[in-house]
């Protein structure tokens, strides 16, 4: 999808950047999952709900 947006003649490169960002994001998640690294953020502070 990102390559298709890059090759598009309309010149709208924001879609290209969005899809490339997603592609790298999912690639990094897959690499972390492969080596069993927990990549999720967990807030260790107690919640301050009243």
TIRO-2110 file (N, C-alpha, C; in Angstrom, 1 decimal):
// TIRO-2110
0.8, -1.2, 0.0, N, 1, A
0.0, 0.0, 0.0, CA, 1, A
0.9, 1.3, 0.0, C, 1, A
1.9, 1.2, 0.8, N, 2, A
2.8, 2.4, 0.9, CA, 2, A
3.5, 2.7, -0.5, C, 2, A
3.9, 1.6, -1.1, N, 3, A
4.6, 1.8, -2.4, CA, 3, A
3.6, 2.3, -3.4, C, 3, A
2.4, 1.8, -3.4, N, 4, A
1.3, 2.3, -4.3, CA, 4, A
1.1, 3.8, -4.1, C, 4, A
1.1, 4.2, -2.8, N, 5, A
0.9, 5.7, -2.5, CA, 5, A
2.1, 6.5, -3.0, C, 5, A
3.3, 5.9, -2.9, N, 6, A
4.5, 6.6, -3.3, CA, 6, A
4.5, 6.8, -4.9, C, 6, A
4.0, 5.8, -5.6, N, 7, A
4.0, 5.8, -7.0, CA, 7, A
2.8, 6.6, -7.6, C, 7, A
1.9, 7.0, -6.7, N, 8, A
0.7, 7.7, -7.2, CA, 8, A
1.1, 9.0, -7.7, C, 8, A
0.4, 9.5, -8.8, N, 9, A
0.8, 10.7, -9.4, CA, 9, A
0.1, 11.9, -8.7, C, 9, A
-0.7, 11.7, -7.7, N, 10, A
-1.3, 12.9, -7.1, CA, 10, A
-0.4, 13.7, -6.2, C, 10, A
0.7, 13.0, -5.8, N, 11, A
1.7, 13.7, -4.9, CA, 11, A
1.3, 13.8, -3.5, C, 11, A
0.3, 13.0, -3.0, N, 12, A
-0.1, 13.0, -1.6, CA, 12, A
0.8, 12.0, -0.9, C, 12, A
1.9, 12.5, -0.3, N, 13, A
2.9, 11.7, 0.3, CA, 13, A
2.6, 11.4, 1.8, C, 13, A
1.5, 12.1, 2.4, N, 14, A
1.2, 11.9, 3.8, CA, 14, A
0.6, 10.5, 3.9, C, 14, A
-0.1, 10.0, 2.9, N, 15, A
-0.6, 8.6, 3.0, CA, 15, A
0.6, 7.6, 3.0, C, 15, A
1.6, 7.9, 2.2, N, 16, A
2.8, 7.1, 2.1, CA, 16, A
3.5, 7.0, 3.5, C, 16, A
3.6, 8.1, 4.1, N, 17, A
4.3, 8.2, 5.4, CA, 17, A
3.5, 7.4, 6.4, C, 17, A
2.2, 7.5, 6.4, N, 18, A
1.3, 6.8, 7.3, CA, 18, A
1.5, 5.3, 7.2, C, 18, A
1.5, 4.8, 6.0, N, 19, A
1.6, 3.4, 5.7, CA, 19, A
3.0, 2.9, 6.0, C, 19, A
4.0, 3.7, 5.8, N, 20, A
5.3, 3.2, 6.1, CA, 20, A
5.5, 3.2, 7.6, C, 20, A
4.9, 4.1, 8.3, N, 21, A
5.0, 4.1, 9.8, CA, 21, A
4.3, 2.9, 10.3, C, 21, A
3.1, 2.5, 9.8, N, 22, A
2.5, 1.3, 10.3, CA, 22, A
3.3, 0.1, 10.0, C, 22, A
3.9, 0.0, 8.8, N, 23, A
4.7, -1.1, 8.4, CA, 23, A
5.8, -1.3, 9.4, C, 23, A
6.6, -0.3, 9.7, N, 24, A
7.7, -0.4, 10.6, CA, 24, A
7.2, -0.7, 12.0, C, 24, A
6.1, -0.2, 12.4, N, 25, A
5.5, -0.5, 13.7, CA, 25, A
5.2, -1.9, 13.8, C, 25, A
4.5, -2.5, 12.9, N, 26, A
4.2, -3.9, 12.9, CA, 26, A
5.4, -4.8, 12.8, C, 26, A
6.4, -4.4, 12.0, N, 27, A
7.6, -5.1, 11.9, CA, 27, A
8.3, -5.2, 13.3, C, 27, A
8.4, -4.1, 14.0, N, 28, A
9.1, -4.1, 15.3, CA, 28, A
8.3, -4.9, 16.3, C, 28, A
7.0, -4.9, 16.2, N, 29, A
6.2, -5.8, 17.1, CA, 29, A
6.4, -7.2, 16.8, C, 29, A
6.6, -7.6, 15.6, N, 30, A
6.8, -9.0, 15.2, CA, 30, A
8.2, -9.4, 15.7, C, 30, A
9.2, -8.5, 15.6, N, 31, A
10.5, -8.9, 16.1, CA, 31, A
10.6, -9.0, 17.6, C, 31, A
9.9, -8.1, 18.3, N, 32, A
9.8, -8.3, 19.7, CA, 32, A
9.1, -9.5, 20.2, C, 32, A
8.0, -9.9, 19.5, N, 33, A
7.3, -11.1, 19.8, CA, 33, A
8.1, -12.3, 19.5, C, 33, A
8.9, -12.3, 18.5, N, 34, A
9.8, -13.4, 18.1, CA, 34, A
10.8, -13.7, 19.2, C, 34, A
11.4, -12.7, 19.8, N, 35, A
12.4, -12.9, 20.8, CA, 35, A
11.8, -12.8, 22.2, C, 35, A
10.4, -12.8, 22.3, N, 36, A
9.7, -12.8, 23.6, CA, 36, A
10.0, -11.6, 24.5, C, 36, A
10.0, -10.4, 23.9, N, 37, A
10.2, -9.2, 24.6, CA, 37, A
8.8, -8.6, 24.7, C, 37, A
8.4, -8.2, 26.0, N, 38, A
7.1, -7.6, 26.2, CA, 38, A
7.2, -6.1, 25.8, C, 38, A
6.6, -5.7, 24.8, N, 39, A
6.8, -4.3, 24.2, CA, 39, A
5.6, -3.4, 24.7, C, 39, A
4.7, -3.9, 25.5, N, 40, A
3.6, -3.1, 25.9, CA, 40, A
4.0, -2.2, 27.1, C, 40, A
3.4, -1.0, 27.1, N, 41, A
3.7, -0.1, 28.2, CA, 41, A
2.7, -0.3, 29.3, C, 41, A
3.1, -0.5, 30.5, N, 42, A
2.3, -0.6, 31.7, CA, 42, A
2.6, 0.5, 32.7, C, 42, A
1.6, 1.2, 33.1, N, 43, A
1.8, 2.3, 34.1, CA, 43, A
1.8, 1.6, 35.4, C, 43, A
2.9, 1.7, 36.2, N, 44, A
3.0, 1.0, 37.5, CA, 44, A
2.5, 1.9, 38.6, C, 44, A
2.1, 3.2, 38.3, N, 45, A
1.6, 4.0, 39.3, CA, 45, A
0.2, 3.7, 39.7, C, 45, A
-0.2, 3.8, 40.9, N, 46, A
-1.6, 3.5, 41.2, CA, 46, A
-2.6, 4.5, 40.6, C, 46, A
-3.7, 4.0, 40.2, N, 47, A
-4.7, 5.0, 39.5, CA, 47, A
-5.2, 5.9, 40.6, C, 47, A
-5.5, 7.1, 40.1, N, 48, A
-5.9, 8.2, 41.0, CA, 48, A
-7.4, 8.5, 40.8, C, 48, A
-8.2, 7.5, 40.7, N, 49, A
-9.7, 7.7, 40.5, CA, 49, A
-10.3, 8.0, 41.8, C, 49, A
-11.2, 8.9, 41.8, N, 50, A
-11.9, 9.3, 43.1, CA, 50, A
-13.3, 8.7, 43.2, C, 50, A
END
